[in-house]
Amino acid sequence: MITGGWLIVIFLIAIAILLITIIKFKVNAFIALLVTTIGTGLMVRMPVSDISKVIGNGFGNTLGSIGVIIGLGVMLGRFLYESGGIEVIADTFLKKFNGSKSRIAVAMAGFITGIPVFGDVVHIMYAPMVRVISKKTKVSIVSLCCATVCATVATGAMVIPTPNPMAVAENLHLDYGVFFLYAALAGLFGTLVGGLGYGRFLDWQDRKNHHEYAFEDIEDFEKESETSAAGRKVPGFGVAVSILMVPIMLILLGSFGPMILPEGGTIIKILNFIGDKNIAMLIGVIYAALVSLPYLQKPVGDVMNDAAGQVGLVLLITGSGGAFGKMLQSTGIADYIATSLSQFHIPVLVLCFIIAQILRCAQGSTGVALITTSSMFAPLIAASGISPVLCGIAICAGGIGLSLPNDSGFWAINRFYKISVEDTIRAWTIGGFVTGVAALVFVCILSLFQTHLPGLL
């Protein structure tokens, strides 16, 4: 097989193939990743029989380790959605933070519901409500949109059990509980700076420029909401949040319990079992089904079937991303790139962020960017002396910002919030970038204390 400097050339060609197939020819990311993986193997002159084995191993190993938790995570989010829990969480925050503080309410609601629920679902649910709030409070719709979407993407791209950070955690062999804790803190800091701080600046900017927005269709939504709310039974805030928190708390107990309790005891064995990511998520889904039952408008089986249909493509893309990562490792490309980049003395955390950001910006998919970057940099991270947990969060932070029109999420936000392309760039593209950079800064600060903070080394 080919070795040396040509490996970087082949890698650049592979990335070009990936970008062209996704952007130019609009090929689904699953097929694009498989084509790129095969092309990479052929270019390095790997035996054809080995190419198929690498793809099978990479695909199978990735889904074998995180496929169950991704499927269960989508089901968990579906129960939260179908039971009305998303609306309850949003309404509760809006009652506590109304008027000029409504930006805080939509950000906190987006931050919490962005963990188990797909971003597009959150946007569909929240966009009409955010527009009503903007009309009533006179707070800029772009500002409120920024707060909502930045908070949602912060957890969606960084916090397990969403699929993309799950793939990063698996590629870097991270402890899920530790990764969740520090990623959630970094995501919260990013939300405070990007969603709230920068969002406040957008509101000031619109007021200064006397920028007004039209809300002609709001009256119909308000009437529909009042009719729906009057005739539907929904869970309380505590129940809605518990659907999310039960599996998370179990995973945290499984991660941090052994650090506190004596080794070898029965309690440790129990915590290790119920704190396993798959068992914790299964318990969480069973709990979600039971507590959601009085509030569902369709049978539990139908809710699970809807979730299964939703998760199929996610699993395919995640698995093909794992296959591409395995090809980069098997051909020596990942090791060679890691060794070459280390000679430039760029801080590893910054490098992880930059590469993920470039890939995210270039082809539009957060998942492809995070899976590719974490697979490529796994050897460098292992040898760097920097906490792999912090490196994983830096990669996830790089997958947040600079969403351009080549990203379907860009148009989803533009359409659902009914704002112009220019305002979408202000709220989503730049807002996401500020959020990601803020999360990176937070991670860099944590790295100064990595030897003293639990679980980082």
Disulfide bonds with the S-S distance in Angstrom:
none
